Amino acid sequence: MPEFELTASPSPEDLAIIQDALNAFNTEDVGAWERKPLAVLIRDTDGKVTGGLSGYTAWGWLFTQTLYIPETQRGKGMAGKILAAAEEEAKAPRLPRRMDRYVQSAGAAHLPAGGL
């Protein structure tokens, strides 16, 4: 029977083994992923990045990894505007029209009633 180890400090090599195995499985199952980074940045008046969305497209899907809205911009619909901009990019003719939103939230985005 396999042994399990719970750790708060996995080595980069151990994490790479897991990621590489998943990538190989997915490539075999659904084809090459052609992952492309995607970001929607919020900049202040000096051009400094203060928040935004980071993620990627792969297999014609939009994967949102991180969404952070600065405190001064919360409650103004910024999260929805950023998600809409990322979704518009995912709808571009070069990508199939499928989107996936996986939300890991600590309540920072203040989503409207009804969620995403």
Secondary structure, 3 states (H helix, E strand, C coil): CCCCCCCCCCCHHHHHHHHHHHHHHHHHHHCCCCCEEEEEEEECCCCCEEEEEEEEEECCEEEEEEEECCHHHCCCCHHHHHHHHHHHHHCCCCCCCCCCCCCCCCCCCCCCCCCC
